[in-house]
């Protein structure tokens, strides 16, 4: 007959083991990521830079992580969401500008003439952006963006744009912050546009959003109150080689982790990876045509060509969306 104390101890141990395994499963910091090289690379990197006394330990103040926005934190197809906002604003403002019905590039937007819009080129897009993003105060613009986000829906997914964020990335941001990282957005998108939703969507406050900027001027408004007015001149484009410059200007520290998805992120990834000590450069490869979109080298939106080649050459971590993510978007609210 088994000793009663041994039986009780075994039962307790079994119960404890079951509890421990359950707790361990629930404590997975990245539950929407499939187990694999990409997930393990992230966990291993965080472990070694936060291990006090370890060879790769990084002080909390230097744990800077930068993320592109379009195609990295939220989707970017079939058109950049900020550009869709501009198109919707043209339609909303058309009644106040009756001449737009016959004036390019506004006519093409109102008529949904994609060929005509494409023919207007960069000059036409700049005119659209100027008409919808400038000539108002920063507070007025922020309110306009907030109103649009509250009602607009993605044209094919029929979800609010704030639900077009990537669930695995939300988990990664939370995981990094829990381990002493400071997370930043570094995007070619307009900084005033992104700051409206970044904190609510990603937990990234406005002061940690780095983006393209237009000229903003201080003035005394008609009511006698100080205000900031958005001018039509472009001040800084935070894309491609502009990203490391923007990081230097706004953050003042080289990131130890950088995450992007396109050739527009290449220089940011190069800059982050070139620093001393442990570094992690990551690229999302959009491979999931069923749950999201599949695109890379020939895409007009989020083209990933040179950066994909450099990732292979330099040993950067490429996240295969179809293989590495259990889910793409969060559950609808």
KALINHU-V432819 format. One record per residue. RES is the residue in one letter. PHI is phi in whole degrees, 0 to 359 (none if undefined). PSI is psi in radians with two decimals (* if undefined). D_LAST is the distance of its C-alpha to the last C-alpha in Angstrom with 1 decimal. Layout:
((RES PHI PSI D_LAST) (RES PHI PSI D_LAST))
This chain:
((X none 2.41 57.7) (X 289 2.47 54.9) (X 299 2.28 55.1) (X 302 -0.69 52.7) (X 296 -0.62 51.7) (X 292 -0.72 50.8) (X 298 -0.83 48.7) (X 299 -0.75 46.8) (X 298 -0.71 46.3) (X 295 -0.73 45.0) (X 296 -0.75 42.6) (X 297 -0.73 41.3) (X 295 -0.72 41.1) (X 297 -0.75 39.2) (X 296 -0.73 36.7) (X 295 -0.70 36.4) (X 296 -0.74 36.0) (X 297 -0.74 33.2) (X 296 -0.74 31.4) (X 295 -0.74 32.0) (X 295 -0.68 30.8) (X 295 -0.75 27.6) (X 295 -0.67 27.1) (X 296 -0.73 27.9) (X 296 -0.70 25.4) (X 287 -0.36 22.6) (X 272 0.08 23.9) (X 303 2.04 23.3) (X 287 -0.27 22.1) (X 231 1.13 20.7) (X 294 -0.37 19.2) (X 270 0.07 17.6) (X 259 2.32 21.1) (X 288 2.57 23.8) (X 297 2.34 27.1) (X 172 -3.00 29.5) (X 297 -0.73 31.5) (X 295 -0.88 28.7) (X 298 -0.75 26.8) (X 293 -0.62 30.2) (X 298 -0.69 31.4) (X 294 -0.87 28.7) (X 297 -0.73 29.2) (X 295 -0.71 33.0) (X 296 -0.83 32.9) (X 299 -0.70 31.0) (X 298 -0.77 33.3) (X 284 -0.54 36.5) (X 278 -0.21 35.7) (X 253 -0.01 34.7) (X 281 1.81 37.6) (X 300 2.20 40.0) (X 92 -0.17 43.5) (X 284 2.84 42.4) (X 296 -0.48 44.0) (X 254 0.24 40.7) (X 301 2.37 39.4) (X 238 2.25 37.8) (X 299 2.52 37.7) (X 309 -0.67 34.3) (X 297 -0.39 35.2) (X 258 0.07 35.7) (X 275 1.37 32.5) (X 258 2.23 31.0) (X 238 2.22 28.3) (X 245 2.39 27.6) (X 233 2.30 24.8) (X 295 2.82 24.8) (X 258 -1.15 21.6) (X 295 2.08 21.6) (X 84 -0.09 21.6) (X 242 -0.78 21.4) (X 255 -0.56 18.3) (X 221 2.95 16.4) (X 292 2.94 17.7) (X 220 0.11 20.7) (X 253 2.67 21.4) (X 277 -0.07 22.8) (X 209 2.58 23.6) (X 308 2.37 22.9) (X 296 -0.58 20.0) (X 293 -0.60 22.3) (X 290 -0.64 24.8) (X 297 -0.67 22.4) (X 302 -0.77 21.8) (X 297 -0.74 25.6) (X 298 -0.76 26.0) (X 295 -0.60 23.7) (X 292 -0.65 25.6) (X 301 -0.76 28.8) (X 295 -0.71 27.8) (X 292 -0.63 26.8) (X 270 -0.04 30.1) (X 300 -0.65 32.3) (X 297 -0.52 33.5) (X 277 -0.16 34.9) (X 226 1.23 36.5) (X 300 -0.42 38.3) (X 291 -0.28 40.3) (X 296 -0.41 37.3) (X 298 -0.42 37.7) (X 240 0.09 40.9) (X 247 2.17 40.3) (X 280 2.60 38.9) (X 271 0.05 36.4) (X 294 -0.63 34.6) (X 302 -0.76 36.1) (X 295 -0.66 34.6) (X 295 -0.82 31.1) (X 294 -0.58 31.5) (X 270 -0.01 33.1) (X 56 0.69 30.6) (X 267 1.62 33.8) (X 294 -0.63 32.7) (X 294 -0.73 36.4) (X 295 -0.67 37.4) (X 294 -0.74 34.7) (X 297 -0.63 35.8) (X 294 -0.43 39.4) (X 286 -0.31 38.7) (X 63 -2.77 37.9) (X 297 -0.64 37.0) (X 300 -0.74 38.9) (X 294 -0.73 36.8) (X 296 -0.67 33.5) (X 295 -0.63 34.9) (X 295 -0.71 35.8) (X 295 -0.77 32.3) (X 296 -0.70 30.9) (X 295 -0.70 33.7) (X 289 -0.44 33.0) (X 250 -0.21 29.3) (X 241 -0.14 29.2) (X 229 3.11 32.5) (X 76 0.43 34.8) (X 208 2.97 32.5) (X 280 2.85 31.8) (X 297 -0.61 29.3) (X 292 -0.70 27.5) (X 295 -0.72 27.5) (X 295 -0.77 26.1) (X 300 -0.70 23.3) (X 294 -0.66 22.4) (X 295 -0.77 22.5) (X 296 -0.76 20.2) (X 298 -0.71 17.7) (X 295 -0.70 18.0) (X 295 -0.81 17.6) (X 298 -0.54 14.5) (X 288 -0.39 12.9) (X 238 -0.46 13.9) (X 289 2.62 14.9) (X 232 2.56 13.5) (X 298 2.40 14.9) (X 296 -0.48 18.0) (X 247 -0.58 17.7) (X 274 -0.31 14.2) (X 55 0.69 12.8) (X 242 2.65 9.7) (X 303 2.58 9.7) (X 298 -0.53 12.3) (X 288 -0.14 10.6) (X 256 0.18 8.3) (X 265 0.25 11.8) (X 282 2.79 12.8) (X 266 2.10 14.4) (X 302 -0.77 13.2) (X 299 -0.56 16.9) (X 285 -0.59 17.8) (X 299 -0.71 15.5) (X 294 -0.69 17.3) (X 295 -0.76 20.5) (X 301 -0.78 20.2) (X 297 -0.75 19.6) (X 298 -0.78 22.5) (X 296 -0.80 24.8) (X 296 -0.61 24.3) (X 294 -0.33 24.9) (X 251 0.48 28.2) (X 83 0.18 29.4) (X 276 2.63 28.3) (X 253 2.13 27.6) (X 259 2.34 25.0) (X 234 2.58 25.6) (X 266 2.30 24.3) (X 230 1.77 27.3) (X 225 2.70 26.6) (X 286 -0.21 28.5) (X 292 2.86 25.9) (X 292 2.29 26.7) (X 295 -0.65 26.4) (X 293 -0.56 25.7) (X 290 -0.86 22.8) (X 291 -0.58 21.2) (X 295 -0.33 21.8) (X 293 -0.66 19.6) (X 242 -0.18 16.3) (X 300 -0.71 17.8) (X 290 -0.76 17.6) (X 290 -0.68 14.0) (X 281 -0.69 12.9) (X 238 -0.16 15.7) (X 77 0.32 17.5) (X 255 1.99 20.4) (X 291 2.81 22.3) (X 306 -0.64 24.0) (X 289 -0.14 27.3) (X 250 0.41 26.3) (X 249 2.10 25.3) (X 247 2.20 28.3) (X 204 -3.06 28.4) (X 291 2.56 30.7) (X 228 2.59 32.2) (X 256 2.94 34.1) (X 291 2.27 36.9) (X 239 2.31 35.8) (X 239 2.49 38.6) (X 277 2.44 39.2) (X 203 2.92 40.6) (X 263 2.11 41.3) (X 287 3.06 39.3) (X 298 -0.41 40.8) (X 269 0.11 39.9) (X 86 0.04 41.7) (X 263 2.51 38.7) (X 295 2.51 38.4) (X 207 2.88 35.6) (X 250 2.23 34.7) (X 249 2.31 35.2) (X 274 1.99 33.9) (X 274 2.86 36.8) (X 276 -0.11 36.8) (X 279 2.43 38.5) (X 280 2.31 36.8) (X 261 -0.83 37.5) (X 207 2.34 36.1) (X 254 1.96 34.3) (X 267 1.13 32.4) (X 217 2.67 32.5) (X 57 -2.23 34.8) (X 295 -0.24 37.8) (X 288 -0.37 36.2) (X 294 -0.85 33.6) (X 299 -0.60 36.1) (X 295 -0.77 37.8) (X 297 -0.68 34.5) (X 298 -0.79 34.0) (X 296 -0.72 37.5) (X 290 -0.76 37.3) (X 264 -0.50 34.0) (X 253 -0.79 33.8) (X 81 0.11 37.5) (X 224 2.50 36.9) (X 284 2.26 36.7) (X 293 2.62 33.5) (X 262 -0.21 34.0) (X 223 2.31 30.8) (X 224 2.46 29.6) (X 226 2.17 26.9) (X 220 -2.97 27.0) (X 213 -0.03 26.7) (X 215 3.06 29.5) (X 296 -0.38 33.0) (X 292 -0.24 31.9) (X 259 -0.06 31.1) (X 305 -0.86 34.5) (X 293 -0.58 36.4) (X 296 -0.74 33.7) (X 294 -0.73 33.8) (X 299 -0.77 37.6) (X 297 -0.78 37.9) (X 294 -0.77 35.7) (X 291 -0.40 37.5) (X 278 -0.12 40.9) (X 286 2.94 40.9) (X 285 2.77 42.8) (X 78 -2.91 41.5) (X 292 2.39 38.5) (X 220 2.62 36.1) (X 221 2.03 33.0) (X 249 2.22 32.2) (X 232 2.55 29.3) (X 229 2.30 28.3) (X 275 2.21 25.4) (X 257 2.03 26.9) (X 282 1.74 24.7) (X 241 0.05 25.9) (X 252 1.56 23.0) (X 288 -0.35 23.5) (X 277 -0.86 21.4) (X 270 -0.43 18.1) (X 221 -1.99 18.7) (X 217 2.64 22.2) (X 249 2.10 25.6) (X 196 2.71 27.9) (X 197 -1.66 30.4) (X 293 -0.51 34.0) (X 251 0.09 34.3) (X 287 2.47 30.9) (X 279 -0.35 31.2) (X 247 2.15 27.8) (X 64 0.73 27.6) (X 300 2.24 31.0) (X 238 1.78 31.7) (X 226 -1.29 35.4) (X 297 -0.69 37.6) (X 293 -0.58 35.0) (X 292 -0.71 34.6) (X 295 -0.73 38.4) (X 292 -0.60 38.7) (X 300 -0.74 36.1) (X 293 -0.69 38.3) (X 288 -0.61 41.4) (X 261 -0.09 40.2) (X 77 0.46 38.3) (X 289 2.82 34.9) (X 273 2.09 31.8) (X 257 2.10 30.2) (X 268 1.99 26.7) (X 275 1.91 26.5) (X 304 -0.77 22.9) (X 293 -0.70 23.6) (X 272 -0.57 25.7) (X 263 -0.27 24.2) (X 248 2.20 20.5) (X 291 -0.65 19.0) (X 222 2.78 15.7) (X 253 -1.01 15.0) (X 255 2.66 11.4) (X 291 2.84 8.6) (X 297 2.47 6.3) (X 296 2.48 3.8) (X 271 * 0.0))
